[in-house]
Amino acid sequence: MCMHHDHNFGGSGHSDLPLPVEMQEKWPRIVRELSQLLAHVKDLRLAANPEPLPLEISRAEESRLFKNLLAAAFMEGRPGVKRNVARRMGDVIGDYILWHRGTSLPVVHELGTLSAWWAEKVPLSVMDRLRDIGCSLLISGKVVPVQKVWADILASPVMFVGHCVCRSSGLANDLLDRSGEVFTLTSEAENRMLLDRLLDRAARLRKTYGHLPDTDPYYDALFQRFAERKAKGDGKYGLETFFRETYPSWEFLPVTPQYTQSWIRSLHTNRKNRLLHKTLAVELATIFYLARGTMFTSMKMVDTPYTICSCPSPDLGGGCALTNWYYYGLSKTSIRPSDECFGRRRDEKGKVLACNLFPERGGRGCMGCGCRHGDADPRGVETVLAQADALLAGYEASL
C-alpha cells in the first residue's frame, strides 16, 4: 500500500526543496541572529544598579508568583470593571516576568522574540496561527494616540525614558533610512524648530528652578551640550545629531496605575532608564511623532501593560517584530488599533479605511495613532503642535 504524505499544509512550497537546500537558505540567518545574541552577553556581567529609585516607586513589593497567583484566583471581583480569574492571573504572571532584572536585558529579550522569529520562517501556514496565539497570550501592543501619550506623561508624578530593547538588541534598527542617513520626515527648518522648542523648555525650567528638576544628569548635560552647539553655530546642532546621541533610549515609562512599575524597576537595575521632566518628555514624544512618523504602542506582557514604546514603524525595514508581523504577516493580535482621541480613519458608513499618509501602512486599516482626520493637514507640524501647546498650557495653568 502506497501512502502519500503532504507536508506543505498550504505553505510557500519549500517542502519541495531537499532538506539540505532549505537549511542552506536558513542557516546564514540563524548564524547572524545568534551572533547578535553573543554580542550582548556582556550585559549579563554588569552589576545591578545600586542607586535607589525615586520615592514614588521605591516601595514596590517584591513580586512573588505563587502567592499572588493564589490571591488572584480567590479574590473577589475588583470594583469597577470586573476581570475574570484568568485575566487577573495573567496580570500576576506578567508582573512577575517584568519584575526580574533579566527580562530587560537585550540578550534575554532578543532570545525570546527570536524564538517566534524562527518559527515564523517555518514554511507552514499553521505558524501564522501559532504566532497570533503567542502574541495574544504573551506579548502584544495597543496603539496609543499621541494625544493620550501626552496625557499619560503629564498625569505621572515622575517620568522615565527607557532603553528600547528591540532596538538595542538589533531586532529593529530604525535610526537610519535606506540611504544611510538619519531618518526624518520633517524639513530641515521644522527639525530645527522642534529641537529649539525642547531646548527652550529646558532653559525655562533651569531658569525657574536653578536646575533641571526631575531630570537625570545625563539629559541635563545633553541639553547643555546642544545649547552650546546652537550658540556657536556648530553644524552638529540638529535633530539628526540628537537622534544619534539618544538612540535607542526612546521608550516612555509613566508611573501611573495603568502601567506596572515592575518594568521600570527591571530597567533601573540594568541602568537602562533615566528621569526626564514630564514637560520635556511631552516635547520628546512630539518630536518622535512628527519627525519620525512614530506610532506609539502600549506594550503588554501577558495581561500587564508596562510601557509606551515609540515603536519602530513598518516604514523602515518592517519595523519591530510586532509591527512587522502586523503589516507583513497579517497578524491579528500583535498590535491592536485604538479608537481613542480622533480614532481611526473611516468613511461615511463607519468602515475603517487604510492609512493614506504612509504608503507602507496602506495595506491595512488605520490604527488610530493620533491623526486629526478631516483636517486639511491631519499630521502636519502646525496641527500637532497646536494640540500639544494647548495641553501644556492647561497643565501649567493647573500648577
Secondary structure, DSSP 8 states (H G I E B T S, - for coil): --------TT--SGGGS-HHHHHHHHHHHHHHHHHHHHHTGGGGGS----S---HHHHT-----HHHHHHHHHHS---SSS---HHHHHHHHHHHHHHHSGGGGSHHHHHHHHHHHHHHHHSS-THHHHHHHHHHHHTEEEEE--HHHHHHHHHHSSSEEEE--HHHHHTS---SB-TTSSB--SS-HHHHHHHHHHHHHHHHHHHHHHSS-TT--HHHHHHHHHHHHHHHHT-TT-SHHHHHHHHTT--EEEE-STTS-SHHHHHHHHTT-EEE--HHHHHHHHHHHHHHH--EEEEEEETTEEEEEEEE--TTTTT-SHHHHHHHHS--SSSEE---STT---B-TT--B-B-SS-GGGTTSB---SS--TTSSSTT-HHHHHHHHHHHHHHHHHH-
